[in-house]
């Protein structure tokens, strides 16, 4: 228990510049408190003391605003920042060094008693308000943007955003220095602007093609008129005399 607590506190110190001391983190960080209650509840759950586990989980939810089912599996050095409104379902699996922000939901989409919640592998960052739904897998060091709704597997190291979430940035090599607060990189491309740029490129190509077709049409018209004059020299003579 104390080993986990020490690791949780160190994770906060490493990832939150607002944390001034370990005592402050221990006393005033609801994410740390929620994990403490979770580990007690999870221990009871594993010993088939399900009611006690649910009661401890509920107490932690009331005191912290963070709901973690005692049946969930959570790894080491997990950081739940701010935390209010975070929901982690019964069959969810959270790896090591994962960061969750307020309002994150790791939810199920099935009434099946089996695996119905997502799996977050190591180093995943999930931005505020994001929903990760169903028995899907979020790959190592992937980033889920704020308010995204993820319903499909996410490969290792990519950034997803939107509703439904789509890949907006390719694979990255994760380092401690490129920690992405709130799951929103500074260089995150604007998908609407990207779509507009694509549309403008298509329009430009169409305009060029129309100009080419108009030029070809003019040339064909001139060729046709010249051929008509050659076939009817009398008409050409009349036109010349009239001129």
Secondary structure, 3 states (H helix, E strand, C coil): CHHHHHHHHHHHHHHCCCCCCHHHHHHHCHHHHHHHHHHHHHHHHHCCCHHHHHHHHHHHHHHHCCEECCCCEECCCCEECCCCCCEECCCCEECCCCEECCCCEEECCCCCCCCCCCEECCCCEECCCCEEECCCEECCCCEECCCCEECCCECCCCEEECECCEEEECCCCCCHHHCCHHHCCCCCCCHHHHHHHHHHHHHHHHHHHHHHHHHHHHHHHHHHHHHHHHHCHHHHHHHHHHC
